[in-house]
Each structure stands twice: as C-alpha cells, then as structure tokens.
Amino acid sequence: MGLDMSIELLTLVMFGSLLVLLMAGLPLAFVTGGLACVFLFVLGDARALNIVPSRIFPLMTNYQLSAIPLFIFMASMLERAGIINDMFDVIYKVLGGLKGGLAAATIIASTVLAAMVGVIGAAVVTMGIIALPAMLKRGYDTKIAMGSIMAGGTLGILIPPSILAIIYAVVAEQSVGELFIGAVIPGLMLSGMYIIYVVVRSYINPVLGPPIPVDERISNREKMRLLGKMSAPIALIVIVLGVIFSGVATPVEAAGIGTFGAFIVAAIHNKLDWPTVREACLTTLKASAMVIWIMFGATIFVGLYVLEGGQQFVQETMQGAGLGPWGILIVMQILLVVLGMFLDWVGILLLCVPIFVPIIKALGAAAFGFDDPNDLVLWFGVLYLVNMQMSFLSPPFGYALFYLRGVAPPSIPMTDIFKAALPFLFLQIVGLVICMMFPWVVTWLPNIVYG
C-alpha cells in the first residue's frame, strides 16, 4: 500500500499543489488530472488507478452533457450570422431616446444574448466590441458603460440555456430542466435591477448617460420594421426555451432543435455558407473540448479526495466551528467567490459541488425551512449560479474584468474597470440575499411547471 497521510495534511498538500501549479500558469484540465494520478499512485497502489476510468466513463456516456456542444454551436452560428450586431442595433435605436437608454439597451441585449449563448466570455467580448464604442461615442460615462456590459455579460450563467447549469445538474445529479426554470426569475430580477440602476442614475445626473440627439432618433414605424428583422432569432429562443419549459423536450432535444433553427436563421439572413459553418464547428470543438477535459481532470481529483474522506472532513470542520446551517451555507458561498478569483468556473464547479451538495443535503431541508428535499437542492443550485456570477465580476481577478480589458480602449485604466464593476457586484449581492431570504423566488416557477 502507499503512504498513509492524515486528511488535514492531504487537504493542504492536494489543494496547495493545485494552487501553486495554477499560479505557474498551467492549464486547469491537466493540472487536476495529472495531480490526481500522482496522488493516486502515492496514496494507493496500482489498483487505485482504476479510479481514473471509473470516474471518467460515466461522464463520457452522460446523455445530458451532449447539450453542451449543441448549445455552443447554436450560439456560434448565430454570432457568425451577425444576428447579435443586428439585435443590439435594433434595441439601441428603439431605446436610444431615453436617458441611460443605451446602457439599458446593452443590458437587455445581453439578456437576450444570454438566452442564445450559454458561454460568458463570448457575451462580454461581443458587447464590448459592439456596445462600448457606441456608448463612448455618445458621451456616456465610461464606468456606467463598462459596468453595464460586464454585468449584462455575466447573465449568461443564470439565464437558460446556461452551460454551467447543465454541468451543475449533471454533477449534482439533478434535473437540468428544473434548474433552468429555477434560474429564470433570479436571472430576470438581476437584469431588471441593473436596468433600473443605470436608468435611475442617468435620470438623476443626465451627464452620465445622455439620450441620443433628436435627429438620430427613428419614427415608430421604423421601429416596428426593425423589430420585424429580429423576429427569426427571437422566435428561435422562444421555441427552444418553450419546449424545455413545457416539458415537451429535454434540454438535449431542445439544443438539437436550436442548432437546426440556427441554420435556418442564418439562411434567412443570407449568411449560410461553408466558411460560417466551418468556423462555428471549430469554435464549438475548441470550447467543448476545453470544458470536457476540465471535467475529466477535476472529477478524478475530487473523486480521490472524497474517497480519502475529504467530504466528511469538510463537513465536520464546518460543524465543529459551531456554525449553524446558515453559517455553513454562507461560508460555502464565500469560499466559492474566493475560488472564483483563481479558478475557471468549470473547475470550481467540479471541485466544490461534489463536496458541498452532500453536506447541504445532510443538513436537511427542514434546516432551511423547506418541506421538500428536491427544492433544497434546486435552491442551492441557483444560489451557486449567482455566486459564480459574482466571481466573474469581483476584482482583482474576475474573468469578466479581463474579457472587457481585452476589448476596451487602452486609454481606460484597469482601475476604472474595477470601479465600474463594483456597483453591479453590490446589486448581485442584493440579488443573492433576496434569493436566500425568499427561497420561493427560485422554487415557485419550477413547482408550477413540474407540479
């Protein structure tokens, strides 16, 4: 047999070496998988390496995960077809006359975009390229302009079809459809809070978000014509989400319908040609491969940690600290946001969820005032998604800040990007507290749909 190591020391060594290697800039997928194999060999014997195939195989054969490449493909087809530019253009012209209207338009466009694109980086970068120059040209305050792009871009985590929600549901062994539906109201609530914040601030101080000049505004007839242009992609979103919510199709089948629909939408916009399809396929291949590889590596890593008694150790440590159920929940959420500063979202999910979900289940539904254990897991899932959104916006290492840095004009200092994120981060905390205090915000809709 291999070495005997106390669980405290093992926790320190495993997660310590993980952080050191990540800081050194090695890719997460290979760090987690490689370290796991090293530890398996050190702690066990040749037989212990059997964990590797036994953890990976269920993922490889998991039907739910096939929704991921399909949704990514649907998004990249729509993006290649120029739908996203058109959409911003339409919303921008319809709302341009309001004070703060362009920032509100950015958030609305991001919300619709989130319903097409399950991947965060894409939304922030796309809106940064399209909306930021438009707002700066109109004399918008840079902080409001950048904040609305980053906050809107992170909505992709919450608003279905979200890739993160699919992976969460697979890891937590929960229904993907329920999680999608549970995230709808919190997602729209946050989106609404961002819009209210931007518009109210622009009305108090019109210098922050001036309306576009009268001669550039368009007539109502023109507005209707523009909205007609958007009917195809919006119909696609409505169909995809409609079949999931009505329970007609599983999320995977809906993703298939969406992918087919994306071809039709591209054809309507005269963008269906080989280069478009080829580019979309390549994007999908890269993005899906990255996600799945991280899943493989991280699931072996956590599998080993749980096998060595890591989960009980975490649970006993938290209970031993004299924290009640709510205390444990809050500590978990703080951990998630801190990890979000260092790790990729897929990594955080696969490292934390397999350890956290059983602990939450063990605390029991009654501890949080639920009658149904299913509601508890669903509620925790949505809280988890909101936490991930916060980790994207939290300085100093939030991903959204760096996605935006990549496309923002060089004249804007990084400190301004940090400052731009803070009010929206505060709104996310308010949203999170609302979801925690009033769990029905999360559970009401799924209970209606699934009875």
N, C-alpha and C positions, 0 to 999 in steps of 0.2 A: 504493500500500500504506500501511498505518497505521504507527504508531510501532514502532520496534524497542526492546525492553526486555529487560535480562538477566533470566534466570529467578529469580535471587535477589531482585532488586528486585520482579519481578512477584509472587512469593510474598508478599513483605512487603505490597505495595500491595493485592493482592486480599484476603488474609485480614485485614489490618489494617482495611481499609474495612468488611469484613464485621462484624468485632467492634464497630467504632465504631457502625455503624448498628443493630446488635442491642442494644447498650447504650442507644441512644436509644429503644429500645422499639418498633422497627418489626417487623412480623411476618416471620418467617423466610422464608416462601414468596416474598414479594415482594422481600425484600432480596436473596436469592440470585439469583432470576430477573432482577430489574432490573439488579443489578450486572453479571451475566453479559452482558446485552445491551449495557451501556455499554462493558465491556471488549472485547467482540467488535468493537464499532464502532471503538474507539480503536486496537486492535491490528491489525485486519484491514481489509477493505473491505466493501462492501455484500454481496458473495458470502458472507463469513464468517458472516453472519446465518443462512445456511442450516443452521448447526449447530442452531438452535433447534428447527425442526420435526423434524430428523433424530434428535435426542436424545429428544424428547417422544413421537414416534409409536410407537416400539417399546414404550414404557410403556403408552400408551393401548390398544394392541392385545394387551397381555400377558395371557394367559389366567389365569395363576397369581394375578394380583392381584385377580381377581374374588372370591377367597375373603375379602378384607378386609371389604367391606360386608356379606357374608353372616354372617361371624362376629360382627361388631359388632351386627348386627340380632338374631342369636340371643341374644347377651348382654343387649341392652336389653329384649327380650321377656321373658326370664327374670327380669330385675330388676323390670320393671313388674308382673310377675305375683306379686311378693312372695316368690319362691322363696328368695331369698338370706336374708331375715329368718327364714323358716321353718327354713332349713338351720342357721343359727347357733343358733337356739333349740334344735334337736334336739341338736346336738353339745355345746352348752353344758350341757344338762340331763344328757346321758349322762356327761360328764367332770367336771361341777361338783364332785363329791365329792373329787377329787384336790387335793393342794396344787399350786398353779400350774395347776390344771385349766382355768381359764377362758382363761388365756393360751395354753395348748396348744390349747384348742378354737378360739381365734381363728386360730392358725396353720393348723390342719387345715382349718377352714372356708375360709381364704384359699387353701389349696392346691386345694381342690375348686373354689373360685370361679375360680382361675386357669385351671382346665380348662374353665370356661364362658366366661370373659371374657378376651379377648386384650389388653385395654387396662388400663394400670396405674392411672391416676388413679381410675378407677371403683372398683377394689378397695380402695384406701386410704381413699377418701372413704366408701364404703359401710360398711366395717368400722369406720371411725372414728365413724360415726353410730350403728351398732348396738352394737358391742362395747365401745367406750371407756366410755360411761356405765355399762354393766353391770358392768365391772370396777372402775371407781372407786367405784361404789355398794357393792361388796363389800369395799372397803378394800384394793384392790390397790395396790402401789407404782406411781406414775404412770410411772416410766421403763420398768418391765417391760411395763406395759400398752401404752404408746405404741410401744415398740420392737417388740413382737410384731405390732402392727398394720402398722407400716411395713415390717418385714421380710417378713411374710406377703404384704403387698400387692404387693411387687416381684416375687414369684414368677411373676406373670403373664407376665413377659418370657421365662421359661425353660420353663415347663410348657406343652405344646401344648394347644390351638391358639393360638400366640402370633403377633400381628400383626407384631411385629418380626422374627420368624423368617421369615415369608413374604416380607417386603420384602428381608431379607438374602439369602435364597435367590435371589430374582429378580435382585438386583444382582450377586451373586457367581456367577450362572449355575450354580446347584446345585439338587439335588432338595429340594423343600420337605419331602417325607415323611421323607427321611433326617435332615434337620436336626431335625425334630420328635422323631424317635425317639432321636437322639443326645442331645437335651437332657433326656430323661426322667429318666435316672439322676442326673445332676448336680442336676436340679431337686428330686427326692425326697430326695437326700442333704442338700441345703441345708435343706430343710423339716424333715428329721429332726434336723439339728444345732440348728436354732432351738428345736425342741420339747424336746430333751434339755437345752439350756442353761436354758430357762425352768423346767422341772420340777426340775432339779438345784438351781438357785439357790433355788427355793421350798422344797425339802426341807431345804436347809442352814439357811435362815432363813425360817420359815413366815410371818413378818410380811409378806414381800414379796408372797406370793400365797396368802392364806388359802383353805381349801376352803369351799364354801357350807354354811351351817348344816344340821344333820341334818333338821330339819323341812321344809326346802325340797327335799330330795332326792326322787327318784322311784323307784318299785319297778322291778324288772327287766321286769315285764310291760308297764308303762307305757313303758319304754324301747323295747321291741320295737314297740309301737304307733306311737311317734314315728318310729322308723326306717322303718316302713311308709309313713308320709306322704312320706318323701323318695325313695321308690323311683322315681317317674317321672323327676325331673330327673337322678338318678344313672344310671338306665338310658340316658337320652339321652346323657350324657357317654360312658358305656361304648360305646354304639353308634358315636358319632362318632369316638372315638379308635380303636375296634376296627376300623372299616372302613379307617382310614388305615394302622394298623399291619399289618393282614393283607394290605394291598396290594389289597384288593377295589376301593377307590375312591381317586381322587386327593384331595388336601386340598380342592380346589374342590368336588368332588362331595360330599365329606363335609360341607362347610359348608352345601351345599344341603339335605342330609338333616337337619342340625342345625337349620336355620332352620325347616324343616317340622315337626320334632319340637318346637321351641319353641312353635309354635302349639298342638300337641296338649297339651303340658304346661300351657300357660296355660289351655286349655279344661278340663282335669281339675281345675285349681284355681279354676274359675269366674271367671277373670279375662280371658276372651277377649271383648273388646268394642271398638267403634270407637276410643274415646279411647286405649286401650292400644296398639292397632296404629299409630294416628296418631303418638303420642308416640315409639314405637320407631322409626318411619320417619324422623321428624325428627332424632332423636339420631344415627341411622345416617348420614343425609345430611350432617350437620354434621361428624361425626367423620371420615367417609371423605373428604369434600371437603378437609378440612384436611390429611390425610395425603397425598392425591394431589397437591395443589397444592405442598406442600413438595417432593415427589418431582420434580415438573416443574422447579421453580426450581433445586433443588440439582443435578439431573443436568446442566443446561446449564452451571452454574458449574464443576462438576468436569470436564465434557467439555472445556471450554475450557482448563482448567488442564492436563489431561493432553495435550491437543493441542499446547500450548506447551512440552511437555517436562517438566511438573511431576513426573511419576511417576519418570522417570529421576533427576531432581534429588534427590527424597526418598530414592530408593534409594542413589544414590552418596554422599549426605551421610551416611546411616546406616552404610554400609560403610566410608566414609572415616574415620569416627570410630573405626574399629578395633573395632567391636562384632561379636561372633560372631553366628550365627543366633539364639541365645537372647537375647543382648543386644538385638538388633533387636526381637525379639518383646516383650521387657519394656518397651522404650522406647515401642513402639506402644501397649501397654496403659496406660502412664502417660499418654500423650497422650489416649487415649480417656476416661480418668477426669477429666482436667483439662478437656477439651472438655465433658464431661458437666456441669460446673459452669455452663457458659454457654449451651449449645445444647440444643435439643429432640432427642429420641432419633432421630427420623426424619432430622433434619438431619445428625447425627453420622454416621449410617449412610451417607448418600449422599455426604458429603464425604470420609469416610475409607475405606470399604470398596473403592471402585473403585481407590484408590491402594494400599491395603495388600495386598489379596488377590494381585494380580500379583507384588508383592515377595515375599510368603511362598511363592508357587509357584516363583518364580525361585530362592529359596534351596534348594528341592528337598526332597523327602520324606525323603531319607536324612539330611539335616542334623538332623532332629528325631527320627530313629530310626523312621521309618515305611517300610513296603515299598510302600504303595500311595498315589499322589498324591491319590486321592479322599479317603482317610482324613485326609490332612493338611488339606485344605480344610474338611472336616467338623469336625475338631478345632478349627481356628481359629475357625470359626463359633460353636461352643459357648463357647469362651473369650471371644469377642466379646460374646455374650449375657450371660455372667456379669459382664463388665466394665460393661455397660450397667446391670445391676442395682446394681452398686456406685456408679455415678454418680448413681443415684436416691437413694441413702442418704447420700452424702458431704456433710457440711457444707462450706461455708456455703450452697451454692445447690442442694443436691439437691432434685429435684422432690417426692419423697415427703414431705420435711420440711414443704414448704409446703402440700401437699394436706392433711396432717394438721393443720397450723396453722389452716386454714380451718374445721375442724370441732371442734377441741379447745376445752375451756372457756377463756375469756380469762384465767382466774386462773393458768393454767400458762404460765410464761415460755418464750420461744423457746429459751433456753439449755438448759432441761430436755429439749426435743425433740431438740436436738443431742446431748446426753449420752445420751438414750435410744437414738439410732441407733448410737452408737459400738461397743458390744459386738457388735451384729449385723453391722456393717460388718467387724469383725475376723473374724467367722465366715465372711463371704463371701470374705475374702482367703484364709482357710484352705481354703475350698472351691475357690477358683481355683487355689491351689498344688497341691492334690490332682489337679485336672484336668490341670494342666501336667505334673506329675511322672509321673502314671499315665494316659497317654492312653487306655488301654483302658476307663476309666470312661465315656468318650464313645463309643468306636468299637465296643465289644463288642455292644451291642444292635442297632445298625443292621446289623452284619455277620451277625448271626443272622437278622434279618428279611429282609435283601436278599441274604444268602448271599455 
